[in-house]
Amino acid sequence: METQSVITHIKSGLSPLDRLLQGLRPGDNVVWQADYPEDYAYFARALVEQAAKDGFECLYFNFAPGKTILEPQ
């Protein structure tokens, strides 16, 4: 019988943020409200890069007009 591991925490890509939030959990929605895309780009990129490194898929929604922060990978 094959066993599956249970994921209890997901890394944000930023250790200080992980300590502050005590990690992310499967199913968490990460929502940033910012006046300018550049204000959250650092966090969004770190999260997506870490998720890809760890083998997870991410969905990115941006309802603000203008420059795209993340490109499809």
N, C-alpha and C positions, 0 to 999 in steps of 0.2 A: 504494500500500500504506500502510495506517495504522500508525504506530509507537506503541508504548506506553512510557510512562516507567516506570522501575523505582524503586520507593520503597525507600530504604535506611535512612532514619531517620524516626521519628515523634516529634513534640514532646509533652512531658508537660503543657505549659501552665505550667510553672514553670522558668524558665531555670537557676536554681542546680541543680535536680534533673537537668535535661538535661545539664549540665556534669558532674555527679557520675557519672551513669550512662552518659555518652557517648551520650545519646539512647536511645530505644526502637527496636526493630526489628520489622518486620512479623512477626506470630506470637508475639511476646512476651506472656506472661501477667503481669499486674500484680496481685500479691497482697499485701494488707496484713493483718497480724495486730495487732489492737489490743484492749485491754480495753474501750474505750468507742468507739462509732461516731464521736463528736465528734473523737476522736484522728486519724482518717484522712479525715474529711469534706472538709477543705480540699484534700487531694491528689486525692481522687476527683472532686470537682467541677471542679477545674482540668483534669484529664485529659479528662474528658468534654466540657467546653466547648471545649477545644482541638481535640479529635477532630472534633467537629461543625463547627467553624470551618474545618477542613481537609478536610471532606467524607468523613470516615470514619464507620463505624458502630461502636458499642460494645455489648458485652453486659456487663451488671452482675449479679453474683450476690451475694446477701447471705444467709448462713445463720444469722445472729444474730437472735434475737427482738427485737422492739421497733421503734423508729422507723426509717422508711426514710430513707436519706441522699440518694438520687437519685430523681427523678421521671422517668417516661418523657417523651421529647421528640420 
